[in-house]
């Protein structure tokens, strides 16, 4: 039984005319202890879909789903009280920018201990010791004194470690990391990803790793979901997707990585941008940018269909040589 089960999740914004479909009928599952990478460029709907899981979509946003279940509980039907008990305890999230996610008016220790107090209770001494243990676990030196500093006194890497400590304080079953290495330098990025994977294995958590960087999830994720313009365009095992992408968008993302430019030629880039509300094309949403687009692609929207070892949303999925099939 999947820990997280999503079927045809949509998030629409706007209450007049035609709403903007930021997330458009996506479906996927996450198993206990599994690492799932969700990739795609900015505007693909990755972060919005995670906010929908957390119940953080405000008006005029509207969340719709055939199924949105966590641990066999329907997240669309639970009360606000039940959601507050769930979020932070069983499902936790690390947000994009640690420098703005922490409250600048309170010390680091207060914010960690408050999370523990809300979900686990205990006296102040117990909560403080738990906070020290958490900071030690995430690799912050001199954790006792760090409890009394304010967020502006920490570096970006240290702030992100504090956010991770808060997220795992109650040992959640599912941790969502939304661009956890944003604004961090390359060496710190590697440390943060290594820390997340170490904690995931230690606690046997399910981890959803959201990023625009395919290289970041290349070795970390068991399963990869590729999103474009609010839709899932390809999903499958990480090893399969990296060895033989079936969707032109996935292929383009991979060809833009230096790691895949074995002949040292100029890196390829996909022209154009992700369509917004007012410039969405007919048919396949990628067709204005796709080098393989044909008349059918411009007329008909493809279905997300199953092929061996994969799901792909394309009329002519690519073969092992990277050419479109007929």
WOHUJO-V66413 format. One record per residue. N is the residue number from 1. RES is the residue in one letter. PSI is psi in radians with two decimals (NA if undefined). D_CENTER is the distance of its C-alpha to the mean C-alpha in Angstrom with 2 decimals. Layout:
n: {N,N}
res: {RES,RES}
psi: {PSI,PSI}
d_center: {D_CENTER,D_CENTER}
//
This chain:
n: {1,2,3,4,5,6,7,8,9,10,11,12,13,14,15,16,17,18,19,20,21,22,23,24,25,26,27,28,29,30,31,32,33,34,35,36,37,38,39,40,41,42,43,44,45,46,47,48,49,50,51,52,53,54,55,56,57,58,59,60,61,62,63,64,65,66,67,68,69,70,71,72,73,74,75,76,77,78,79,80,81,82,83,84,85,86,87,88,89,90,91,92,93,94,95,96,97,98,99,100,101,102,103,104,105,106,107,108,109,110,111,112,113,114,115,116,117,118,119,120,121,122,123,124,125,126,127,128,129,130,131,132,133,134,135,136,137,138,139,140,141,142,143,144,145,146,147,148,149,150,151,152,153,154,155,156,157,158,159,160,161,162,163,164,165,166,167,168,169,170,171,172,173,174,175,176,177,178,179,180,181,182,183,184,185,186,187,188,189,190,191,192,193,194,195,196,197,198,199,200,201,202,203,204,205,206,207,208,209,210,211,212,213,214,215,216,217,218,219,220,221,222,223,224,225,226,227,228,229,230,231,232,233,234,235,236,237,238,239,240,241,242,243,244,245,246,247,248,249,250,251,252,253,254,255,256,257,258,259,260,261,262,263,264,265,266,267,268,269,270,271,272,273,274,275,276,277,278,279,280,281,282,283,284,285,286,287,288,289,290,291,292,293,294,295,296,297,298,299,300,301,302,303,304,305,306,307,308,309,310,311,312,313,314,315,316,317,318,319,320,321,322,323,324,325,326}
res: {X,X,X,X,X,X,X,X,X,X,X,X,X,X,X,X,X,X,X,X,X,X,X,X,X,X,X,X,X,X,X,X,X,X,X,X,X,X,X,X,X,X,X,X,X,X,X,X,X,X,X,X,X,X,X,X,X,X,X,X,X,X,X,X,X,X,X,X,X,X,X,X,X,X,X,X,X,X,X,X,X,X,X,X,X,X,X,X,X,X,X,X,X,X,X,X,X,X,X,X,X,X,X,X,X,X,X,X,X,X,X,X,X,X,X,X,X,X,X,X,X,X,X,X,X,X,X,X,X,X,X,X,X,X,X,X,X,X,X,X,X,X,X,X,X,X,X,X,X,X,X,X,X,X,X,X,X,X,X,X,X,X,X,X,X,X,X,X,X,X,X,X,X,X,X,X,X,X,X,X,X,X,X,X,X,X,X,X,X,X,X,X,X,X,X,X,X,X,X,X,X,X,X,X,X,X,X,X,X,X,X,X,X,X,X,X,X,X,X,X,X,X,X,X,X,X,X,X,X,X,X,X,X,X,X,X,X,X,X,X,X,X,X,X,X,X,X,X,X,X,X,X,X,X,X,X,X,X,X,X,X,X,X,X,X,X,X,X,X,X,X,X,X,X,X,X,X,X,X,X,X,X,X,X,X,X,X,X,X,X,X,X,X,X,X,X,X,X,X,X,X,X,X,X,X,X,X,X,X,X,X,X,X,X,X,X,X,X,X,X,X,X,X,X,X,X}
psi: {2.22,2.50,-0.77,2.18,1.98,2.21,2.11,0.95,2.24,2.53,2.08,2.54,2.48,2.34,0.13,2.46,-2.45,2.08,2.73,2.18,1.53,-0.60,2.28,1.62,0.93,2.60,2.33,2.92,2.65,2.20,2.75,2.29,0.07,2.54,2.07,2.21,2.26,2.05,2.79,2.77,3.02,2.38,0.11,-0.22,0.17,-0.90,-0.68,-0.68,-0.64,-0.63,-0.58,-0.70,-0.70,-0.15,0.56,0.36,2.03,2.87,2.42,0.33,2.56,2.24,2.26,2.49,2.49,-0.69,2.32,1.48,2.36,2.13,0.73,0.28,2.34,1.90,-0.29,-0.20,-0.13,2.69,2.94,-0.64,-0.78,-0.65,-0.71,-0.61,-0.55,-0.86,2.20,-0.51,-0.95,-0.49,2.21,2.76,2.44,2.11,2.96,-0.89,1.82,-0.47,-0.44,-0.17,-0.52,2.51,2.09,-0.23,-0.17,2.65,2.81,-0.78,-0.75,-0.76,-0.67,-0.78,-0.53,-0.70,-0.70,-0.72,-0.76,-0.71,-0.43,-0.29,-2.54,2.82,3.01,-0.68,-0.75,-0.74,-0.68,-0.73,-0.66,-0.70,-0.71,-0.75,-0.69,-0.76,-0.62,-0.74,-0.64,0.13,0.47,2.13,2.64,1.01,-0.54,-0.79,-0.48,-0.40,-0.48,0.13,2.83,2.74,-0.62,-0.22,0.02,2.65,2.97,-0.73,-0.73,-0.70,-0.69,-0.64,-0.65,-0.74,-0.69,-0.73,-0.76,-0.71,-0.62,0.11,-0.63,0.31,1.13,2.70,-0.50,2.23,2.20,2.09,1.86,1.84,1.02,-0.18,0.24,2.36,0.23,2.60,2.93,-0.74,-0.67,-0.64,-0.83,-0.68,-0.72,-0.76,-0.74,-0.71,-0.80,-0.76,-0.64,-0.77,-0.66,-0.77,-0.68,-0.74,-0.07,0.71,2.70,2.42,2.16,2.04,1.91,2.23,2.80,-0.03,1.81,-0.60,-0.51,-0.58,0.04,-0.78,-0.19,-0.69,2.54,-0.62,2.50,2.39,2.16,2.17,2.55,2.18,0.72,-0.03,2.62,2.11,-0.36,2.52,2.61,-3.06,2.49,-0.76,-0.67,-0.77,-0.69,-0.50,-0.57,1.43,2.49,-0.31,2.43,-0.56,-0.76,-0.75,-0.74,-0.70,-0.74,-0.69,-0.27,-0.07,2.32,-0.55,-0.42,0.00,1.30,-0.45,0.13,0.45,3.03,2.36,2.50,2.60,2.64,2.11,2.76,-3.03,2.90,2.28,2.54,-2.74,-0.66,0.01,0.54,2.19,2.86,2.80,-2.47,2.33,-0.33,-0.16,-0.59,-0.34,-0.19,2.25,-0.24,0.11,2.42,-3.05,-0.67,-0.70,-0.57,-0.28,-0.79,2.36,2.22,2.69,2.66,1.91,2.73,2.30,2.93,2.03,0.20,2.79,2.38,2.46,1.41,2.45,-0.58,1.30,2.61,2.61,-3.04,-0.43,0.01,0.35,2.54,2.44,2.73,NA}
d_center: {21.22,17.42,15.86,13.41,15.02,13.95,16.63,16.98,14.66,15.66,15.38,18.48,19.83,23.56,26.55,29.10,29.64,26.79,23.39,20.47,17.94,14.59,13.05,15.71,16.36,13.31,13.87,12.40,13.11,11.96,15.04,16.16,15.70,13.38,10.59,8.21,6.58,5.03,7.36,9.74,11.85,11.98,12.82,11.02,9.53,5.75,6.17,9.18,8.09,6.34,9.60,11.57,10.79,11.91,14.85,14.48,15.44,18.97,21.89,22.33,18.96,19.47,17.28,18.80,18.11,20.49,18.60,15.94,16.95,15.99,18.68,20.91,20.81,20.39,18.06,19.79,23.13,22.84,24.64,23.42,25.11,23.37,19.93,20.87,21.97,18.79,16.17,16.50,18.58,16.84,13.28,12.09,9.47,9.67,9.75,10.01,13.79,15.56,18.89,18.52,16.54,19.59,22.74,25.38,28.22,27.67,27.81,24.99,26.95,27.43,23.74,22.91,26.05,25.37,22.14,24.32,27.15,25.29,24.03,26.56,29.60,32.16,34.52,33.75,34.94,32.70,29.61,30.51,30.95,27.61,26.01,27.99,26.91,23.20,23.78,25.77,23.08,20.53,23.33,24.76,28.51,31.13,28.82,31.76,32.51,28.90,28.64,31.10,29.54,27.71,24.30,26.15,27.98,24.96,23.44,19.83,19.23,21.12,19.32,15.93,17.75,19.09,15.75,14.79,18.29,17.92,14.73,16.55,19.91,20.27,18.87,16.07,15.56,11.78,9.69,6.16,5.85,4.84,7.02,9.24,12.00,12.65,16.47,17.32,19.88,19.45,21.15,19.18,15.83,17.15,18.35,15.13,13.29,16.53,16.67,13.31,14.43,17.87,16.96,14.89,18.03,20.40,19.15,18.03,14.76,12.03,8.90,5.31,4.53,2.53,6.17,9.31,11.27,12.09,14.50,12.10,10.86,14.37,15.85,13.15,11.52,13.83,12.23,10.40,9.43,10.56,10.42,13.33,14.81,12.91,13.76,12.72,15.29,15.01,13.74,15.52,16.19,14.99,18.69,19.73,17.34,18.31,21.93,22.41,19.91,21.22,19.78,21.21,17.97,16.47,19.91,19.90,16.68,18.29,21.64,20.44,19.74,22.85,22.36,23.21,26.17,28.75,31.70,30.92,31.12,29.47,25.73,24.96,22.95,22.15,24.37,23.46,20.40,17.91,20.24,20.28,22.17,25.59,25.32,23.63,25.83,27.50,26.50,23.47,21.28,21.22,25.01,26.12,24.17,24.62,27.57,28.30,28.39,31.56,33.32,31.58,28.13,29.50,30.93,28.71,25.02,24.08,22.88,19.96,22.30,22.50,24.17,24.89,21.80,19.45,18.47,19.03,19.71,22.73,26.50,27.33,24.74,25.42,27.63,27.54,29.26,26.69,29.10,28.63,30.39,33.06}
//
